[in-house]
Amino acid sequence: MAIQTINGATSSDAITLLGTEAADTFKVAATTASFDAIGYSAGDTFNIASDANVATVKAGDGDDTVNFDASASNAFVNGNSGSDELNFDETVAISTIYGGINNDEITVDGAIDDSRIRGDEGDDTFDFNSTVDDSFLNGNQGDDTFTIDGNVTGSSVFGGVAEDVMTLGGIVTTSKVRGDNGNDDMNVTGSISAGTLVNGNQGTDDIDVTGEVKGGTVRGGEGDDAVTLADLLKDGNTFGDAGDDNMQLEEGNRSTANGGLGADTIAFSAATNETTILGDGETGGGADSIDIAAATKTLVKGEEGDDEIDINGNLSKTTINGNAGDDDIGITQALTIDVSTTYGGAGDDSIYSGATDTTITTSTIRSDEGDDTIDLQLDASTNSLINGNAGDDSIEINEGTALSSGMTVSGGEGNDSITFINASNVVSVYTVNGNGGDDVITLDGGTNDANFNVLAGKGDDTVAIGAANEAGNASIFASEGDDVITGTDAALGTLVFNDDSLVDDDDAFSLSSTDIQNLATGTSLKVADGIFDTVDFSTLSKDFSVEADNAANTVTGGTGDDTINGSTAADYMTGGTGTDVYIQDEGDSVASAEVDAADDEQAAVDADVVGGAFWTMTTVDVITDFAETDVVDGVYGANAPAVLAAITTFGAATDDTAYVTYGVWAPTTVGETPGKFTAVGAYNATNAKDALIVYTTAADAAGVEGSTSNVIFDDLAAAFDNDNFV
């Protein structure tokens, strides 16, 4: 068709151009105020030079080309059928543009303002080279491609049905960018600001944001999505939503990352300042993997499912919670864990640290319900709690050589295993509590001072002290159940039975280098091979017998009628308030204090030295609280020495009785030291008969008088003279 030129009479005239079945060319001059150009069936060309306030272009059927050389305002452009090209060199404002059926190309070089642009059916291409404000852009059906170079403000950009590619290069503010259905590829090379939502929606989407996200939200939507935020996520949120999502995040600050339903992977280079990382949504479900390089003031939750949480940097004021499921929580590269909490949650969890130079300060690691494993490689710890909680847990602490103080390890309920390896920290103090269940506690320290306080707890417990702990000290607090304690020379310090109600008559305890089996009324306890320095029954009322080992020990009885055998070393023995018997073996020395003021006439010392004299000894046993019907009884072999070293603080009640069975000897003046005895303390003339010394043979008494060894009465409440003894 030939080109026709139609001119209106005035600038207000409306011109309508109608094409034919042939390929028509429409030209609208710059002076045209408004027009309608309508193509027909062939491939038409529309060249619009007018800044028309009202314009309508309907390309019709065929592969049409529409060129707006001037701005389009209040325009309606529809490519209709065919693969059309719609080009706009200037601003598009208050306009509606449809690509129509088939694969269309829509290009706008100027700004887009308050307009609607839609690709409709087909694989459409949108190329917008300037800003988009208050507009609606929709690829609709087909595999569409969007490229927006300028900022997007207050607008909606939807890919529509099928697999779309969307690239936004500017700042996106208070806008919605959505892939809709299909496997979409969404790239924001600029930044995302407050009020903006980028959503892959349904399908397996790939969302990549290289700029900062400040106050906006990025969602993968349903499907197995990949979300990558290469810069700061601040005051914003990112969600994987349903599906097995992969979220790679650079840094979070006051933000939330939520994998949603499905088995998600979340990786954070750093999380700070009230950031929340959730593996799943509120309803849970999915084995999630969360990897964080470092975290400060952060909450990490795996939610339901068998989750894997890895921390590859320092933790500060951070909470990690695996929640339900069999979780694996690894603190693999952390140098410091400060004021932080790690919970395994319900399920059979594994919590471990792999960096040997890790320091834990004022932190809690707790596995919660389930049969859990806690394995920590540490350099030092301060004021921290490790708790297996409910279930049959295994806890292993392998610690280095730095200064430590105040770690508490609790197995919780269940049959737990607690092991310390190389706990060689200088001046370190550990409290180990087996709690309920049949627990196995193994303490293997190092060459420095690793000091343990062990509370075996209820149940039939086993406590083993290794030889490597020889430089430290272990205090064992036994409780209900038949406990077994093993150790090596110089490994243990104190054994304490701290609750009388926990020691039943039917219980069986005994103490040697290998076990505890008998501690019931009338049974015996033996401390052998240098295991314990101190055995304490001061809170118990049962009657029992204690035999010390060949090292220097401290043995404290309870309120029952106890028998304490100090053996051959320099022991310190306290019998308690009952009718106690103290037995001296070869080389022992015994001292006692604080006889009951009303009953001390029954106090006695029986040095039954068979066939030998007292020798000068360098080891001295000390008995505090020698009172009431307490007895010191020594049974020795031929020529075996024994020294009564000190009896302190005798009572001052009237009618006290003291005597020696064979031979009479005593100092005549307070403070006098006549070869054998030394009396030290306040003189009490009214009540002077406070001590009872018994020798069973005349030969023994003679040996005492000629010996150079000393018996020391410390803080004696009465003077000693020849009238004091009968």
Helices and strands as residue ranges (DSSP letters): E 14-18, E 25-28, E 34-38, E 45-48, E 54-58, E 65-68, E 72-73, E 75-78, E 85-88, E 92-93, E 96-98, E 105-108, E 112-113, E 116-118, E 125-128, E 132-133, E 136-138, E 145-148, E 152-153, E 156-158, E 165-168, E 172-173, E 176-178, E 185-188, E 197-199, E 206-209, E 213-214, E 217-219, E 226-234, E 237-239, E 246-253, E 256-258, E 265-272, E 275-278, E 289-292, E 295-296, E 298-301, E 308-311, E 315-316, E 319-321, E 328-331, E 336-338, E 341-343, E 350-353, E 359-361, E 364-366, E 373-378, E 380-387, E 394-399, E 405-410, E 417-423, E 428-433, E 440-445, E 450-455, E 462-465, G 467-469, E 474-478, E 484-486, E 494-497, G 500-502, E 523-526, E 534-536, E 544-547, E 554-556, E 563-565, E 572-574, E 581-584, E 589-593, G 600-602, E 604-606, E 622-624, E 631-634, E 643-648, E 677-679, E 693-694, H 698-706, E 711-714, G 722-724
